[in-house]
Every structure is written in C-alpha cells, then in structure tokens.
Amino acid sequence: MASKVIYTVVAVAGIAVASGAAWWLQKPKAPDSAAGNGAGAGKPVTVEAAKVELARLSDDTQAVGSLRSRRGVVLRPEVSGRITQLNFTDGQPVRKGQVLVQFDDQLPLAQVQQSQAELSIARANQKRNQELVAQNFISQRSLDESAANLQVAEAKLSLAQATAARLKILAPFDGIAGIRLVNVGDYLKDGADIVNIEDIEAIFVDFRLPERFQNKVKRGQTAMLDIDALPGRKYTAQIQAIDPLINADGRSIGIRGCIDNRQLQLRPGMFARVNTVFGVRENARVVPEEAIVPQGARQFVIKLLEGPNEQTRTTKRVEVKVGLRSPGKVEILEGLEAGDTVVATGQQRVQRDGTVVSVVDLSANASSRAGNGNGKTAAAASPASQASSAAAVPAAPQAAAPKTAVAATAPAPQQAPLAGPNPCGVVVSEAPGALIPVRSVAPAERSPAVPPARAPA
C-alpha cells in the first residue's frame, strides 16, 4: 500500500517538472515570434510583389469547328443514260452554265425533230382554216379543232426539248470540280454520283458554344481561327448566322462564321480551333493570378504600403472584385488602382495587417524565371484555359505580354488583303459599340450575290 502511494507521488512530481521545463523553454521564443510577425525586431518576411498594370483585355471563348464550302453540290443525273462527253478536268475551275457531262441524246433529238415537224403542220392547218372560216367555207368547229391540235404540237415539242435538256448536266455555280467518279461510256442510272463542285472563295466555319453564351454572341463579331493543318497562320472569321434552336442533347447553340478564302489556302473539312471575341476592354487593371487570395465567396489581395525604411513594406489585406481572366492575369474591377503593389507569392507568411516584409520585385525576375522554365510566367503561358477567358495585351510598350494573349488578339500573321469585294458580303453588326467593329464596305464594293439590307417596313 505504501509503495503505491510512493509511485503516485513520484509520477505527479515528474509531470510537474516536465511541464515547468516545457514552459521555461517556450517562454523566450514568444518575443522572437512577435518580431517575426512584424513587431519591428528580427528579420522581415520575404515576399514577391507585382504592380497593378493597365492592359487591353479581350472577352472571348474557345471552341472547335469544321470548315465548309460556301456552296457545294454533288452532280447527279435526273434520267438514265450513257455518258458520251466529260467537259471538265478534275480539280479545275468551272463556270456557271458550263456543260460538264453530256449523255447520249440521239433519240431525244430525233423526237425533237419529229415534234417540230408536227408543229409546222399544225400551224399551217391553223392558218388555212382561219382563211376558210373567213370565207365561210368551213365551220367554226373545224377552226377550234385545228387550234387545239396546234397547242398539242407545241406541248409535245416542249416536252421533247425538256427531255433532251436533261441529258446535259450544267455547272450550277462558279466553283472547282472535284475528282470524277465516272468515265466516258459509263451507263448511269438516275441519282448516281458523278462529281462534286465546291465554291471555296468564301469558307464557312461551323462551331458550337454552350448555351450560357447565347446573350453574348452576336452577328458581326470576330472569331480568330487556328488551323492545325496550317500552323503559324491566323484567319479572321466574321459571325454571320446564329442558330435559333439550342441543341437539347448538348445544350449548345450552332454558330456559322465566314472567312475570305480568295487565296484558296483553306479547304472544306479542315479542323479549326475557334477563338470567339465577344468584346474588348481598354485600360483594364490586371494583377497576376496568384496574387488573389480567395476566402469563401470573397476575393482578397495583400496590398503593400510604405514601410519603416526603403527596403521594407507593410501589408494590408484588401477585398477586390475580379472581372475577366486570362492565363496568368486577372482583371480587378474594384479595390485597387493602377500602380498599386500587391503580394504575388508568399501570402501564407503574412498573418495579419501591418506585417513588415521585404519585397522581391516580380517583374524584375520574370525574364530569369522564364528562361529557367519553372516560373509562374511559364505557367501562365500554358495552353490550359477556361471556357470563358480573356486575352491580355499590356498597353505600355515596355510590358511583356503572354504568348497566348498575343495570339488571341494580334491580327498578324494573316493572309495578305486582296482587292475587290469580300466574298462573305456585308454583315450588319448587332454587337454593342465596345466590341470589335465590322469593316464598312462601300456600296460599289458589295458582292452582287448579297443584296443590300432593306429598311424595315
């Protein structure tokens, strides 16, 4: 019994000694921790900073699409027959009304000659009966019968001529012939494929966007195209039509743009990456994306103020309202002004406002980090993007722009402009004034295939 009491007393004394020793060891660390949090003593926290810059932001989104001919058709005969002539060369231009395929028409032409002879006889009988009726040698009934026979002869001639005309297949429009599927001497049934004709002076690009963009996309807006088959080239498409029906399967809307393809660089069926531009905002305030500190539904940044000396700054947490985003950049709508400095990295070291920090300028080391390939600038230039993004191009000439931002807004390199009217015609822009304007075309330059818009009644 006595031994149990002794063991209990020893255990309690050991715990008390250990607790006192732990308290004594932790007591001198409290002033150092306070100094590290910005009390003025000790080494300040090191953070990277970036300034709020003015940039040109583009509200856009990415999609994939396919190229289609402005007009394309597969020629097929309406009647059966044997081919006697092919008046075109594979892959060469053809003109509207040009006879491309000639079928054997000996029998229809003979029927035309027979009908012409019958018509000649019917006209002579009608003229003779008119003279006899005037002299009261025959009745009026004979004259009516000859008039009916004349109409029958005219109808038979028209029928024979129409049958003979169907044995000639004409080009429905100006275009380029494809690769023929038949040869001279082939006997074709009605509806058999002969050759395709494609009009590719203007190319359509068809793509789809999620239904949430239905209020943003308008006729007359601009879309930039990247063609995988033609790397390094940029093409500009103008949105011409928006499908009023939303696809119930994917909840997306169909959009068609038109590209001037008079240089014949694009072909129907090509795969295209489409960057649709909804609007452009000039002089937008942007900060690096990593400078944003989210807390629930609110967004904060750590703003740097003047410090005790030139080498240090003090911190202040500021709530901001963000706008458009681009890879590596975020627009600030409220909370900051141009020229303010914020913490880009190292926010976890700042626990409260008023912390004294040592600043490393992020813009001064951007080039060295990009050369090493492990900096945040390289991460901002990655191809990953959101469904709705923004291409940021700094307004100041000395500021560096991300590669993806330049690709989304810079017009070069593009095909050289050609003289003459644009084959896509004139599209009246429905976009607000802040969006990219549509190039105006003089009435004399308008395409004859596109009539001018009429004023509403």
Beta strands, then each sheet from edge to edge (+ up, - down):
strand 1: 45-51
strand 2: 53-75
strand 3: 81-86
strand 4: 93-94
strand 5: 99-103
strand 6: 168-170
strand 7: 175-177
strand 8: 187-188
strand 9: 195-210
strand 10: 222-227
strand 11: 234-247
strand 12: 252-260
strand 13: 271-288
strand 14: 293-295
strand 15: 298-306
strand 16: 312-326
strand 17: 329-334
strand 18: 341-345
strand 19: 356-361
strand 20: 388-394
sheet 1: 4+ 7- 9+ 2- 13+ 17- 16+ 19- 1- 18+
sheet 2: 4+ 7- 9+ 2- 13+ 10- 11+ 12-
sheet 3: 4+ 7- 9+ 2- 20+
sheet 4: 4+ 7- 9+ 2- 13+ 17- 16+ 15- 14+
sheet 5: 6+ 5- 3+ 8-
end
